[in-house]
């Protein structure tokens, strides 16, 4: 259904073919990886006991959570709460994930692939993030615009934590509702 709507939208708005293909790939990838929309997912996981959520978190996303530096040494409740909220994102080689000056909307966790901080008109590599790394959290935590541009060095599979979900979690932590 989403692909049909996307095709109609693309025709009505005159989206370029390369952009249409990019959107189509994203929708296809997400439909394979996501059974629920974000609201349904939250409702579903809210009803599950923490010990069961913890076991599910270990299995979700093909077990890669244990390889992500962000989740090292975190307790089971934290992991069980966070993992179901992560959304998959596939990024093609050379694609810009975000640019300097943009407002942060996600924190990114690298499941596979590599991304680079790039600078200047020639997009020179300044720093590389590899599988297991995460990025984009500093601007989110500090509530500032992006301080760098990030480009995929190769095809990447990422997990994202949206700004909205991040602040809901932050409020739960502040008010001790974890």
N, C-alpha and C positions, 0 to 999 in steps of 0.2 A: 504494500500500500504506500509506504513512504517513498519508494522508488518511482511509483507512478506520479505521486504528488510532486516529487522533485523534477521529473521530466516536464510536467505541465508548467511548473514555476519557471524552469529554465527557458522554455519556449516563450512564455509570456514576457519575461524580462530580458531575453536575448543574452543569457549567460554564455560566455565563450566556451567552446568545446572542452578545452583542457580543465577549466574550472568545473564543468559538469561531470567530467570523469573523476576528478578528485572527490567531489561530493558523493558520487555514486559509490566509489570504492570505500569511502568512510561509512556510508550507510550500510553497505553490504557487510563490511567487517563488524560493525557494531551489532547488526542483527544476528550474526552468527555467535557473538560473544555474550549478548545480553538477552535473557529471556524476559526480564521485567523492565519496565521503565523505572526511573529513579524513585518516584512516589511508591509504586508497588513494591519495589525492592526494600525501601525503608519500612513500609508496613509489615512486610513479610519477616524481616529480620528483627523488628521490635518485639514480635511475639515469641521469639525463640529464646530459651534460657541461655545464659552466658556460657556455660560449659559446652553446650551443643554448638553455639556460635563459634567458640574457640576451635573446636574440631573442624567445623566447616571452613573456617579461615585458613587452616593449614592446607586444605585441599583446593580451595578456590584459586583461580588464576594459575592453574597448573603447578601449584606448590612453590612458585617463585618468591612468595612473600619472605620466606626464610633467607633468601639471597639478597634482599634489599637492605642496605645499610640503615635506613631510617627505622626499620622494625627490630634491629638487633637490640637485645637487652630490654625490650619493652615487655610489660606484663601481658598475660593472656587476655585480660578484660579489654585493655587498650587495643590489642590486635583484633580481637573478636568484634569490637565496635567499629574500627576503622576499615578493615578489609572489605566488608560488604558495600562500603560507600565509594570505593574506587571504581573508576570507569575506564575501560580500555580505549586506547587511541593508537591507530597505526599511522605512521608518518613516512613519507617517501624520501629517499636520498635527495639531498639538496633543498628540501622544503624548510622554510622558515617557520619555526614553532612560535616564536614571538619576537618582537622588535623593541629596541630601545625606545622609551617614551610611552609604551602602551600600558594600559591599566591591567594589573594582574588578575586573571580569572581562574588560573589553575596552578597547582603544584604538580610537578611531573616526576614520575618514578620510572627508571629505565629497566624494562624487562629484557629487551635484546636490542643490540645496536649501539651506536655512539653518536653523541651530539657535541657540537662545538660552540663555544662563545666566539663570535666573530666580530671584528672591528674594521672600521674604515670602508671606503668606497670599494676596495678590492676584497672585502670580506676575509681578512687575514685571521687565521686561527689563533686565539689567545689562550684558550684552555679547552680541554676535552673532558666530557663526562662519559663514563662507560657503564656497561651493564651492572646493575646493582646500585648505581648512584641515583641521586635525586637533585632537582634544581627548581628554582622559581619560588622557593619558600621565603627567602629573605624579604622580597618586596611585599609578599602577602602578609607576613608577620608585622612588618613595619608600616604597612598600608601606604606604600609609595609606588610610583610608576617604575616600570622595568628599567633597570640600569644597564642592560646589555641586550644583544641580539643573539638568539640561539638558532642554529641551523643543524639539520640532521646530516651527519657525515655519511650515513648509510641508511637503508630502510630500517626503521625502528618500531618496536612495539613498546608502548608506554602505558602506564596506568596514571590516571589523573585524579586529583582531589580538587573539587571545585571550590571556589571562594565561598559560595553559599554554605556548603557542607562544612568547610573549614571553620567558619564563624559559628555555626551551630555547635560544633564540637568544642570550640573555644568557650562558648557560653556554658556548656555542660561542665567543663573542667572548672570554670570560675565558680559555678554554683554547686560543684561536687555531685553532679547527677550521673556520673559514670558508674 
